[in-house]
């Protein structure tokens, strides 16, 4: 897969997004469609999300890292 040079994306995740089971498959689809490497993405969550949904947020981040 060719990489887009100098591409870096930061994505803010809402509490609803973190809790949405379809988020990870959607991210995988977008990565493949747009030929973006997971390493080129930074996902940001607020402290509130981490506190309210710590287990889900941690699980999602680990799943994304495994891509």
C-alpha positions as a printed Julia matrix, in Angstrom:
67×3 Matrix{Float64}:
   0.0    0.0    0.0
   1.43   3.37  -0.99
   1.45   5.95   1.75
   0.34   9.5    1.37
   3.52  11.49   2.14
   3.41  13.94   5.01
  -0.11  12.95   6.0
  -1.06  13.18   9.65
  -4.62  13.23  10.88
  -5.95  13.99  14.35
  -9.46  12.8   15.05
 -11.5   13.81  18.07
 -13.75  11.03  19.31
 -17.0   11.79  21.09
 -18.38   9.67  23.89
 -21.0    8.33  21.48
 -18.33   7.39  18.96
 -16.3    5.5   21.57
 -19.4    3.52  22.53
 -20.44   2.8   18.92
 -19.64  -0.8   17.98
 -19.54   0.11  14.29
 -16.71   2.65  14.73
 -13.78   0.25  14.36
 -15.11  -1.45  11.2
 -15.85   2.0    9.8
 -12.29   3.16  10.53
 -10.91   0.0    8.89
 -13.02   0.62   5.79
 -11.94   4.25   5.53
  -8.26   3.35   5.97
  -8.47   0.84   3.13
 -10.53   3.06   0.85
  -8.28   6.09   1.26
  -4.99   4.18   1.58
  -4.14   5.71   4.95
  -1.9    3.88   7.4
  -3.16   3.63  11.0
   0.19   5.07  12.16
  -0.74   8.31  10.39
  -3.76   8.81  12.67
  -3.98  10.29  16.14
  -7.2    9.71  18.04
  -8.04  12.13  20.81
 -10.47  11.57  23.63
 -11.38  13.99  26.38
 -10.84  13.24  30.02
 -14.6   13.08  30.42
 -14.86  10.32  27.83
 -11.97   8.44  29.4
 -13.6    8.65  32.81
 -17.12   7.78  31.64
 -16.06   5.03  29.26
 -12.5    4.14  30.28
 -12.81   0.44  29.49
 -14.42   1.04  26.09
 -11.98   3.82  25.2
  -9.01   1.64  26.15
 -10.37  -1.31  24.21
 -11.01   0.81  21.14
  -7.52   2.34  21.22
  -5.91  -1.1   21.54
  -7.98  -2.38  18.61
  -6.96   0.59  16.5
  -3.29   0.08  17.42
  -3.57  -3.54  16.29
  -4.63  -2.52  12.75
